[in-house]
């Protein structure tokens, strides 16, 4: 199954769970792409003792996941880009939605 995940929050627990779920899907042989939207593009700035976001995103990427980040959302926050993924667009989000069997939003 092809699964699209939209992360539209910077809440540590929610983001942590989104990437735990995404990695689980990959390990069960599903295709997964994650699109960071809105506050989700702040992912690299999330620091929380209980929820290690960097560890979860690294794991997701190591098992074959793909992450994209909204370029407009980055610009609105005066961010030039993210180290973990390329800058993307609404056209890329549309492509994820069109090509996915299921789309989940974590917000």
C-alpha positions as CSV (number, residue, x, y, z in Angstrom):
1,X,0.0,0.0,0.0
2,X,1.1,3.6,-0.7
3,X,0.7,5.8,2.4
4,X,1.0,9.6,2.5
5,X,1.5,11.3,5.8
6,X,1.1,15.0,6.4
7,X,2.7,16.4,9.5
8,X,1.2,19.8,10.3
9,X,2.4,20.4,13.9
10,X,5.5,20.9,15.9
11,X,4.1,19.1,19.0
12,X,6.8,16.7,20.0
13,X,4.7,13.7,20.9
14,X,2.5,14.0,17.8
15,X,5.5,14.3,15.5
16,X,7.3,11.4,17.3
17,X,4.3,9.2,16.9
18,X,3.9,10.2,13.2
19,X,7.4,9.0,12.5
20,X,7.1,5.9,14.6
21,X,4.0,5.0,12.6
22,X,5.7,5.8,9.3
23,X,8.7,3.6,10.1
24,X,6.4,0.8,11.1
25,X,4.6,1.0,7.8
26,X,7.9,0.8,5.9
27,X,9.0,-2.2,7.9
28,X,5.7,-3.9,6.9
29,X,6.6,-3.3,3.2
30,X,4.4,-0.3,2.5
31,X,5.6,2.8,0.6
32,X,5.5,6.0,2.8
33,X,6.1,9.6,2.0
34,X,5.9,12.4,4.6
35,X,5.0,16.0,3.8
36,X,5.9,18.6,6.4
37,X,3.3,21.5,6.3
38,X,2.8,24.5,8.5
39,X,4.4,24.1,11.8
40,X,5.6,20.7,10.7
41,X,8.5,22.4,8.9
42,X,9.9,23.3,12.3
43,X,10.8,19.6,12.9
44,X,14.5,20.1,13.3
45,X,14.0,22.7,16.0
46,X,11.9,20.3,18.3
47,X,13.8,19.4,21.4
48,X,12.1,17.3,24.0
49,X,13.7,14.9,26.5
50,X,10.9,12.3,26.2
51,X,10.4,12.4,22.4
52,X,13.6,12.1,20.4
53,X,12.4,13.4,17.0
54,X,15.8,13.3,15.4
55,X,16.1,9.6,16.2
56,X,12.7,8.8,14.8
57,X,13.3,10.8,11.6
58,X,16.7,9.2,11.1
59,X,15.2,5.7,11.6
60,X,12.5,6.5,9.0
61,X,15.0,7.7,6.5
62,X,17.3,4.7,7.1
63,X,14.5,2.2,6.3
64,X,13.7,4.0,3.0
65,X,11.3,6.8,3.9
66,X,11.0,10.1,2.0
67,X,10.3,13.5,3.6
68,X,9.4,16.7,1.8
69,X,8.9,20.1,3.3
70,X,6.7,22.9,2.1
71,X,8.8,25.7,0.7
72,X,6.2,28.4,1.4
73,X,5.9,27.3,5.0
74,X,9.7,27.5,5.3
75,X,9.8,31.0,3.8
76,X,7.1,32.2,6.1
77,X,9.4,31.2,9.0
78,X,12.5,32.7,7.4
79,X,14.0,29.2,7.1
80,X,16.0,28.4,4.0
81,X,15.5,24.6,4.1
82,X,16.0,21.5,6.2
83,X,18.9,19.2,6.4
84,X,16.7,16.1,6.5
85,X,14.7,16.7,3.3
86,X,14.3,18.7,0.1
87,X,12.1,21.8,-0.1
88,X,8.9,21.1,-1.9
89,X,5.6,22.6,-3.1
90,X,1.8,22.1,-3.1
91,X,2.2,20.3,-6.4
92,X,4.4,17.7,-4.6
93,X,1.7,17.4,-1.9
94,X,-0.9,16.9,-4.5
95,X,1.2,14.2,-6.1
96,X,1.5,12.4,-2.8
97,X,-2.3,12.6,-2.3
98,X,-3.0,11.4,-5.8
99,X,-0.6,8.5,-5.7
100,X,-1.4,7.3,-2.2
101,X,-3.9,4.6,-1.2
102,X,-4.3,6.3,2.2
103,X,-3.4,9.8,3.5
104,X,-3.1,10.5,7.2
105,X,-2.7,13.9,8.8
106,X,-1.0,14.4,12.1
107,X,-1.8,17.9,13.5
